[in-house]
Amino acid sequence: YETQADESPNIVIGVENPNAEADYYFEVQGADIQGGGIITVYLDTKAGDLLINAEQLNNEGFFNFYLSRITNDAEEEFSAEDIALQEGAIVYINYAEWTNANPNGMYFGVDLDGDGNIDDEYVVDDSQ
């Protein structure tokens, strides 16, 4: 997503995995893009990560995250609000490791300088 002005886009991704145990639906909501820039969201299904690339943002911001994990037996949901989005960083959200049975939240890793190495990591609790 690219803009020249202050904007807060909602970015939606859905993936159906015929050979996997679950399908997924993701929303990156209200990613505050202050002063313009480019935000890229992409899915690495092999690693089980959703990546939010803020390398070309002009300022820092925040976003809300929503995940729906759909299996043959259930639909599980996870959401988190006001997650920091640092200018120049790439956020890795390890969605494949999460289920409702995991009370410890979801792992987020942050590559602060785009070198491919995680510089900061934390667990985000479900806000539901």
N, C-alpha and C positions, 0 to 999 in steps of 0.2 A: 504494500500500500504506500503510495507516495502523495505528499501534499506540500504546498508552499505556505500554508497558513496553519494556525492552531486548529487541530481537529481531534476527534475521539472516535475512531472507527470501531465497528464490531466486526471481527474476522471469524468466520465459521469454517470448520473443516469436519468432514465426516468420512469414515473409512469402514468398508465392509471387508472382513477377512474370512473368506469361505473356508480356509484351512486352519484357522486359529480358533481359540476358545471364546473370543469376544470380538464384537464390533465396537467402534468408538465414535463419539460425537464430541467436538471441542468448540468452545467459544473463548476468544480473547476479546474481552469487552472493554470499551472505553479507554483504550490505550492512549493516554494523553500525549499527543504529539505537539509540543509547544514550539512555535516558530518554524514549523515545517520539518521535512525530512522524510526518510524512508524506513518503514518497518516491514520486515519479512517474517512470515510464519510458515514453517514447513515441518513435515512429519517424516521422521526416520523410523519406519516400521521395523527394520531389522534390529535397531538398538532399543526400540521401545521408547523413544524420546520425541517430544514435541519441542521444537526450537523456535525461539522468538529472537530474531536478530535485530538489534537496535544500533548496529555499527554506524548507520548513517542518519541517526537522529541528531537534531541540533541542540537539544536540552534533555534533562532527565524528566521522567514522568512516572505514572502508575497505571496498572491495569488490573482488571478482575478476570478470574479464570473459572471456567465451568467445564466439567467433564461428565459425560454419561458413558458408562461401560455396560454394554448390552450382551447378555448371554442367552442361551435357550431357556434358562431358568429364571433369570431376574434382570432388572435394570438397576444399576447402582449409580449414584450421583455424588460428585465432589464439587465443591466450589470454594473459592478463596477471593478475598477482596483486598484492594490497595497493596498490590505487590509492586515493589520498586522496579522500575525499568531504567537502568543507568545508561546514559549516553555512551555509545561505543561497545556495549556489552552484548553477549549472546546468552540467553537464558535457556537452559536445558531442563525440561520437565519430564521426569521419568514416569510416564503414565502406565507402562506395562507392568510395573511392580505393584501397583495399587489395586486393592479391592476394599469393599466395605469391611471385610474381616480384619483389615490392617488398621488398628486404631492409632497408629503412630503418624498419620498424615502422609503427605506426598513429598518425595525428594525433589528439590530444585537445586541445580548447579548453575553457577554463573562464571562464564569466561569473560573477564573484564577487559581484555585487550585483543581478542580475536585470534589468539595464537593456538587455539585448539585445546588448551589446558584449563581445567576447572580451577578458578582462583578462590571461589567462595561457594560454600554449600550449606543448605539449611533445609529443614523440614517445615512444610506449610500445613497447618491444621485445617480440617474441613470446617467451613463456617456455617454449615447447615445445622 
